[in-house]
Amino acid sequence: AYGHPPSRGSRMVWDWLRRCCCCDRRRRTFRDVFLTPSGSEASSFASALDGLEEIYWEDEDGAEARHRLCIAISQAASVAKTAALAGESRDCSSPTAKCWVCTQRDIPRPESKVVMEISTIQQVPEFELIRTTPTGMVFGSLRVLLDFEGWPSWMPMCQSTEVLRRWGPGEQMVRLDFKLPVVQIHLTATVYISLVDCLREKGYLDFLVCSHHSPLATRSRGDVEVPNSDAAPFDGLPLPRSRGCWSLIPAVQPEVDYACLRLWPCGDRGLRHQGTFVLAGEERCPVDWVICKIWRMLSKNLVPTLAQRAARAPPLAVGAARLAFYRSLEKEVAAASDRADALAACEGRLAEGCQNIG
C-alpha cells in the first residue's frame, strides 16, 4: 500500500501476533463452552448450555458473610448518594437521565462517586423486567442482565467476561474487562454480584456489585485487608490470578468499592420503573471530561440498550432452579407494580378531594 514490501522483521512480528491472538481465542472458546466443576462442593453437574442446570456452589459458612456484604453495599450506596448530591459534584445529566460525578484526586488513591436517577418511561415506552412461560422459557431485561457471558454483545465498552463461581441464579463472581474510549485503557475487575429481592418489604430490587478485595468485602469476611491483588481469597476460596498477556493497550485493575442499581416497579404491570445507580471506586482514568462523558453516555443509553437487547434476544430455556427463581421474581415484580398503581390512584383521589373541599 506504501510502495514497498514489508520487511522480514515486521512479517515475523505480525505472524507472531496472529498466532498469539488465535491461540487466545481458541482458549477462550474452550473455556466458555466446557465448564466442569473443580471440586466436590458443586450441588449439580451440568454444562453452561441453555436449558441445563448451572453449577451452584454450596457454601453455608460463607453465606452469612455474603449476606452481611449485601447489607453493607446497600447502606453505603444510600449514604454515598446523599453525600454526592450535597457535595461538589459535576452535573453530567442529559434530557432523559440525571447524573452526577464527584472525583477526588488529592488523596493517595483517586476515587470517583457516581449517582444516576432514571425513569424508564423517559427513555423507552416499556421496560419489561422478567416474564416466564408455562413451557419454561424466560424473557426480559433481568434475564439479559444476569447472563454475564452475553454482556460483551450489548454492554457498552465491555470486551469480555468470565463467570468464576455461582452460588445461585442471582449471585455470582465474575471477571469483567472494559475498554475506555479516547484514553484507550483496559479496566479489568473481579467482582461479586448479587440480585437482592426487597420487593415485598421495601418495593425495590437491588443489583449489588463490589470487588472481591474491596474494603467492604474484607470487613464482611473478617479477613485482614490485602493489597489490590486478584489472588486475594473470597470466602476462603482462592481465585485465579489475572491472565497476563502482551498488549499495546495498558490494562489496570481498579477497585469497585461498591455499586448499587435499585429499581422500583411503579406501574403498568411491571413495565415502568424508577431507578437509581450509585457507584464508588478507584478512579484510573486521568481525564475528568472523559469520565463525565462516559457516565453521561451510560445514563442515557443503558436502559434503551438493555431493553433492545431483551427484545431481540431469543427466549432462554432454563433448568428447574433458575425457572423457580425467575417465576418468583415475576410474581413479586407484578405485585409491587400493582401496589404502586393502587397507591398512585389513592393519592390521585385524595388530591381531587382536597381540590373539591378547597
C-alpha positions as CSV (number, residue, x, y, z in Angstrom):
1,A,0.0,0.0,0.0
2,Y,3.0,2.3,0.6
3,G,5.0,1.2,-2.4
4,H,7.4,-1.2,-0.8
5,P,7.1,-4.7,0.6
6,P,7.1,-5.2,4.4
7,S,10.4,-6.2,5.9
8,R,11.2,-9.7,7.2
9,G,11.2,-8.5,10.8
10,S,7.7,-6.9,10.5
11,R,6.3,-10.0,8.9
12,M,7.7,-12.1,11.8
13,V,6.1,-9.8,14.3
14,W,2.6,-9.9,12.7
15,D,2.8,-13.6,12.2
16,W,3.5,-14.0,15.9
17,L,0.7,-11.7,16.9
18,R,-1.7,-13.5,14.6
19,R,-0.8,-16.9,16.1
20,C,-1.0,-15.5,19.7
21,C,-4.5,-14.0,19.1
22,C,-5.8,-17.2,17.5
23,C,-4.5,-19.3,20.4
24,D,-6.0,-17.0,22.9
25,R,-9.3,-17.1,21.1
26,R,-9.3,-20.8,21.0
27,R,-8.5,-20.9,24.7
28,R,-11.4,-18.6,25.5
29,T,-13.8,-20.6,23.3
30,F,-12.8,-23.8,25.0
31,R,-13.2,-22.3,28.5
32,D,-16.6,-20.8,27.8
33,V,-18.2,-23.9,26.2
34,F,-16.9,-26.5,28.5
35,L,-17.3,-25.7,32.2
36,T,-16.6,-28.5,34.6
37,P,-16.8,-28.5,38.4
38,S,-13.4,-28.3,40.0
39,G,-14.4,-29.8,43.3
40,S,-17.0,-31.8,45.2
41,E,-18.8,-28.8,46.6
42,A,-20.9,-28.3,43.4
43,S,-24.5,-29.1,44.0
44,S,-25.2,-30.3,40.5
45,F,-23.1,-31.2,37.4
46,A,-24.1,-29.7,34.1
47,S,-22.7,-27.6,31.3
48,A,-23.3,-23.9,30.8
49,L,-25.6,-24.5,27.8
50,D,-29.1,-23.1,27.8
51,G,-31.8,-25.3,29.2
52,L,-29.5,-27.2,31.6
53,E,-28.8,-26.7,35.3
54,E,-25.9,-24.4,36.3
55,I,-23.3,-25.3,38.8
56,Y,-24.1,-23.8,42.2
57,W,-21.5,-23.9,45.0
58,E,-22.7,-24.9,48.5
59,D,-21.1,-22.6,51.0
60,E,-23.1,-22.3,54.2
61,D,-20.3,-20.7,56.1
62,G,-19.8,-18.0,53.5
63,A,-23.5,-17.3,53.0
64,E,-23.8,-15.3,56.2
65,A,-20.7,-13.2,55.2
66,R,-22.1,-12.5,51.8
67,H,-25.4,-11.5,53.3
68,R,-23.6,-9.0,55.5
69,L,-21.8,-7.8,52.5
70,C,-25.0,-7.1,50.6
71,I,-26.4,-5.1,53.5
72,A,-23.2,-3.1,53.7
73,I,-23.2,-2.3,50.0
74,S,-26.9,-1.2,50.2
75,Q,-26.2,1.0,53.2
76,A,-23.0,2.5,51.8
77,A,-24.8,3.3,48.5
78,S,-27.6,5.2,50.3
79,V,-25.1,7.3,52.3
80,A,-22.9,8.0,49.2
81,K,-26.0,9.1,47.2
82,T,-26.9,11.7,49.9
83,A,-23.3,12.9,50.2
84,A,-22.6,13.1,46.5
85,L,-25.7,15.2,45.9
86,A,-24.9,17.5,48.7
87,G,-21.2,17.9,47.8
88,E,-19.3,19.3,44.9
89,S,-20.3,17.1,42.0
90,R,-20.2,17.6,38.3
91,D,-23.6,17.6,36.7
92,C,-23.4,15.2,33.7
93,S,-27.2,14.9,33.2
94,S,-29.0,14.5,29.9
95,P,-32.6,15.3,29.0
96,T,-33.6,11.7,29.8
97,A,-31.4,11.0,32.9
98,K,-29.9,12.7,35.8
99,C,-26.2,12.0,36.5
100,W,-23.7,13.5,38.9
101,V,-20.0,12.6,39.2
102,C,-17.6,13.5,42.0
103,T,-13.9,12.8,41.5
104,Q,-11.3,13.2,44.2
105,R,-7.6,13.3,43.1
106,D,-6.0,15.0,46.1
107,I,-5.9,11.7,48.1
108,P,-3.5,8.7,47.9
109,R,-6.0,6.7,45.9
110,P,-8.1,8.8,43.4
111,E,-11.7,8.0,43.8
112,S,-15.0,8.7,41.9
113,K,-18.6,8.5,43.1
114,V,-21.4,8.4,40.5
115,V,-25.1,8.9,41.1
116,M,-27.8,8.4,38.5
117,E,-31.6,8.8,38.6
118,I,-33.6,7.3,35.8
119,S,-37.2,6.9,34.9
120,T,-37.6,4.2,32.3
121,I,-40.7,5.8,30.7
122,Q,-38.5,8.8,29.7
123,Q,-36.2,6.5,27.7
124,V,-38.3,3.6,26.5
125,P,-42.1,3.1,26.2
126,E,-42.0,-0.2,28.1
127,F,-39.2,-1.8,30.2
128,E,-40.1,-5.5,30.9
129,L,-38.0,-6.9,33.7
130,I,-39.0,-10.5,33.6
131,R,-41.5,-12.8,32.0
132,T,-41.8,-16.6,32.0
133,T,-43.9,-19.1,30.1
134,P,-45.6,-22.3,31.1
135,T,-43.0,-24.2,28.9
136,G,-40.1,-22.9,31.0
137,M,-38.9,-20.0,28.7
138,V,-37.6,-16.8,30.2
139,F,-37.8,-13.3,28.7
140,G,-36.9,-9.8,29.9
141,S,-34.2,-7.4,30.9
142,L,-33.3,-9.1,34.2
143,R,-32.6,-12.3,32.3
144,V,-30.2,-10.4,30.0
145,L,-28.6,-8.5,32.9
146,L,-27.8,-11.8,34.8
147,D,-26.5,-13.5,31.7
148,F,-22.9,-12.3,32.2
149,E,-21.4,-14.4,29.4
150,G,-23.5,-12.3,27.0
151,W,-22.5,-8.9,28.2
152,P,-19.9,-8.2,25.5
153,S,-22.6,-8.4,22.9
154,W,-24.6,-5.4,24.3
155,M,-23.0,-3.8,27.3
156,P,-21.2,-0.6,26.3
157,M,-17.4,-0.8,26.4
158,C,-17.5,-4.4,27.7
159,Q,-14.8,-6.6,25.9
160,S,-15.0,-9.9,27.7
161,T,-16.5,-11.6,30.8
162,E,-15.8,-14.8,32.7
163,V,-18.0,-16.3,35.4
164,L,-15.7,-17.7,38.1
165,R,-18.3,-19.0,40.5
166,R,-22.1,-19.3,41.0
167,W,-23.8,-19.5,44.4
168,G,-27.3,-19.2,42.8
169,P,-29.1,-17.8,39.8
170,G,-28.6,-14.2,41.1
171,E,-25.3,-14.5,43.0
172,Q,-22.1,-14.8,41.1
173,M,-18.4,-14.0,41.0
174,V,-17.5,-12.5,37.6
175,R,-14.3,-11.2,35.9
176,L,-15.1,-8.1,33.7
177,D,-13.0,-6.4,31.1
178,F,-13.9,-2.9,29.8
179,K,-12.1,-0.7,27.3
180,L,-12.4,3.0,27.9
181,P,-12.7,5.2,24.7
182,V,-10.3,8.0,23.9
183,V,-7.8,7.2,26.6
184,Q,-7.6,3.5,25.4
185,I,-7.3,1.8,28.8
186,H,-8.5,-1.7,29.7
187,L,-10.2,-1.9,33.1
188,T,-10.2,-5.5,34.5
189,A,-12.1,-6.3,37.7
190,T,-13.1,-9.4,39.6
191,V,-16.4,-8.5,41.2
192,Y,-19.1,-10.1,43.4
193,I,-22.6,-9.6,42.0
194,S,-25.9,-10.3,43.8
195,L,-29.5,-9.6,43.0
196,V,-31.4,-9.0,46.2
197,D,-35.2,-9.1,46.2
198,C,-36.6,-6.5,48.5
199,L,-39.9,-6.1,46.6
200,R,-42.2,-7.4,49.2
201,E,-40.7,-5.5,52.2
202,K,-39.5,-2.3,50.5
203,G,-40.8,-2.3,47.0
204,Y,-37.5,-2.5,45.1
205,L,-34.8,-4.8,43.6
206,D,-31.1,-4.3,44.4
207,F,-28.4,-5.3,41.9
208,L,-25.3,-5.1,44.1
209,V,-21.6,-5.2,43.0
210,C,-18.2,-4.9,44.7
211,S,-14.7,-6.0,44.0
212,H,-13.8,-9.2,45.8
213,H,-10.9,-7.4,47.6
214,S,-12.8,-4.2,48.4
215,P,-12.8,-2.9,52.0
216,L,-16.5,-3.8,52.4
217,A,-15.8,-7.4,51.2
218,T,-12.8,-7.7,53.5
219,R,-14.7,-6.5,56.6
220,S,-17.7,-8.8,55.8
221,R,-15.3,-11.8,55.8
222,G,-13.4,-10.7,58.9
223,D,-10.1,-11.0,56.9
224,V,-7.1,-8.8,57.1
225,E,-7.1,-6.2,54.3
226,V,-4.9,-7.3,51.4
227,P,-3.3,-5.2,48.6
228,N,-5.0,-4.9,45.3
229,S,-4.4,-8.4,44.0
230,D,-6.5,-10.9,42.1
231,A,-5.1,-13.7,44.2
232,A,-6.9,-12.5,47.4
233,P,-9.4,-15.0,48.7
234,F,-13.2,-14.6,48.8
235,D,-15.0,-16.7,51.5
236,G,-11.8,-18.7,51.9
237,L,-11.6,-19.9,48.3
238,P,-8.7,-18.7,46.2
239,L,-9.5,-17.1,42.8
240,P,-7.3,-17.4,39.8
241,R,-4.7,-14.7,39.1
242,S,-5.1,-12.4,36.1
243,R,-4.1,-13.9,32.8
244,G,-1.0,-12.0,31.7
245,C,-0.7,-11.1,28.0
246,W,1.3,-8.7,25.9
247,S,-0.8,-5.8,24.7
248,L,-0.3,-2.4,23.2
249,I,-3.2,-1.2,25.3
250,P,-2.5,-0.8,29.0
251,A,-4.6,-2.8,31.5
252,V,-5.4,-1.7,35.0
253,Q,-7.3,-3.3,37.8
254,P,-9.4,-0.7,39.7
255,E,-11.3,-1.5,42.8
256,V,-15.1,-1.2,42.8
257,D,-15.7,-0.3,46.4
258,Y,-19.5,-0.8,45.9
259,A,-22.2,-0.3,43.3
260,C,-26.0,-0.5,43.6
261,L,-28.6,-0.4,40.9
262,R,-32.0,-0.1,42.6
263,L,-35.2,-0.5,40.6
264,W,-38.8,0.3,41.8
265,P,-41.6,-1.1,39.7
266,C,-44.1,1.8,39.5
267,G,-47.0,0.7,37.3
268,D,-48.3,-0.9,34.1
269,R,-47.8,-4.5,35.5
270,G,-44.1,-4.1,35.8
271,L,-43.4,-2.2,32.6
272,R,-42.5,1.2,34.2
273,H,-39.7,1.6,36.8
274,Q,-37.8,4.3,38.7
275,G,-34.1,3.6,39.1
276,T,-31.1,4.9,40.9
277,F,-27.5,3.8,40.4
278,V,-24.7,4.6,42.8
279,L,-21.0,3.6,42.4
280,A,-17.9,4.4,44.4
281,G,-14.5,3.2,43.5
282,E,-10.9,3.8,42.5
283,E,-10.5,6.2,39.5
284,R,-8.0,5.1,37.0
285,C,-9.0,7.4,34.1
286,P,-6.7,10.5,34.2
287,V,-9.1,12.9,32.3
288,D,-12.1,14.3,34.1
289,W,-14.1,15.2,31.0
290,V,-13.8,11.7,29.7
291,I,-15.2,10.4,33.0
292,C,-18.1,12.7,32.7
293,K,-18.7,11.9,29.1
294,I,-18.7,8.1,29.8
295,W,-21.2,8.3,32.6
296,R,-23.4,10.7,30.8
297,M,-23.5,8.2,27.8
298,L,-24.2,5.3,30.1
299,S,-27.0,7.1,32.0
300,K,-29.0,7.8,28.8
301,N,-28.1,4.7,26.8
302,L,-28.0,1.8,29.3
303,V,-31.8,1.3,29.7
304,P,-32.6,1.6,25.9
305,T,-29.7,-0.7,25.0
306,L,-30.8,-3.3,27.6
307,A,-34.4,-3.1,26.5
308,Q,-33.4,-3.5,22.9
309,R,-31.2,-6.5,23.7
310,A,-34.0,-8.1,25.7
311,A,-36.5,-7.6,22.9
312,R,-34.1,-9.1,20.3
313,A,-32.7,-11.9,22.4
314,P,-34.2,-15.4,21.8
315,P,-36.1,-16.9,24.8
316,L,-33.9,-18.7,27.2
317,A,-34.8,-22.3,28.3
318,V,-33.6,-22.8,31.9
319,G,-33.4,-25.6,34.4
320,A,-35.7,-26.0,37.3
321,A,-33.7,-24.0,39.8
322,R,-33.4,-20.9,37.6
323,L,-37.0,-21.2,36.4
324,A,-38.3,-21.1,40.0
325,F,-36.1,-18.1,40.7
326,Y,-37.4,-16.2,37.7
327,R,-41.0,-17.1,38.3
328,S,-40.8,-15.9,41.9
329,L,-39.3,-12.6,40.7
330,E,-42.0,-12.2,38.1
331,K,-44.7,-12.6,40.7
332,E,-43.0,-10.1,43.1
333,V,-42.5,-7.5,40.4
334,A,-46.1,-7.7,39.3
335,A,-47.3,-7.4,42.9
336,A,-45.1,-4.4,43.6
337,S,-46.3,-2.8,40.5
338,D,-49.9,-3.3,41.4
339,R,-49.2,-1.8,44.9
340,A,-47.6,1.2,43.2
341,D,-50.7,1.6,40.9
342,A,-53.1,1.4,43.8
343,L,-51.1,4.0,45.8
344,A,-51.0,6.4,42.8
345,A,-54.8,6.0,42.4
346,C,-55.3,6.7,46.1
347,E,-53.1,9.7,46.0
348,G,-55.0,11.0,43.0
349,R,-58.4,10.6,44.7
350,L,-57.0,12.3,47.8
351,A,-55.7,15.2,45.7
352,E,-59.0,15.5,43.9
353,G,-60.9,15.5,47.2
354,C,-58.7,18.3,48.6
355,Q,-59.4,20.4,45.5
356,N,-63.1,19.9,45.8
357,I,-63.0,20.9,49.5
358,G,-61.0,24.0,48.6
